Amino acid sequence: MTVQELNTLQGKNIKYFRKKKGWTQTMLSKETGISAVAISDFENGKHIVGGKSWVIIAYVLGVEPWELFFDREKGKK
C-alpha cells in the first residue's frame, strides 16, 4: 500500500466515524483542538494524521487508533 493509499484510507475512516457520531468537521475540530482545515485535509487524503493528533482523533471518535487504518471494505465478510 502506498503512502497516498494510506492517507486516503485514514481520511475515509475519520470521515466515516465522524459522520457515525453525527458530527461536522467543525464539531470534530472543537473536540480535538485540531483546526477544521486540518480535519478537512486529513479526510481528503491530503495529509496523514501522525503522532499525537492520530491518537486524539481516535479517542474523541471513540475508536482504537488502528481502526483509522482498517480497510472496512476488505474486512467485510
Secondary structure as the mmCIF struct_conf table of DSSP 4:
data_model
#
loop_
_struct_conf.conf_type_id
_struct_conf.id
_struct_conf.beg_label_comp_id
_struct_conf.beg_label_asym_id
_struct_conf.beg_label_seq_id
_struct_conf.end_label_comp_id
_struct_conf.end_label_asym_id
_struct_conf.end_label_seq_id
HELX_RH_AL_P HELX_RH_AL_P1 VAL A 3 LYS A 20
TURN_TY1_P TURN_TY1_P1 LYS A 21 GLY A 22
HELX_RH_AL_P HELX_RH_AL_P2 GLN A 25 THR A 32
TURN_TY1_P TURN_TY1_P2 GLY A 33 GLY A 33
HELX_RH_AL_P HELX_RH_AL_P3 ALA A 36 GLU A 43
TURN_TY1_P TURN_TY1_P3 ASN A 44 GLY A 45
BEND BEND1 LYS A 46 HIS A 47
HELX_RH_AL_P HELX_RH_AL_P4 GLY A 51 LEU A 61
TURN_TY1_P TURN_TY1_P4 GLY A 62 GLY A 62
BEND BEND2 VAL A 63 VAL A 63
HELX_RH_3T_P HELX_RH_3T_P1 PRO A 65 PHE A 69
HELX_RH_AL_P HELX_RH_AL_P5 ARG A 72 GLY A 75
#
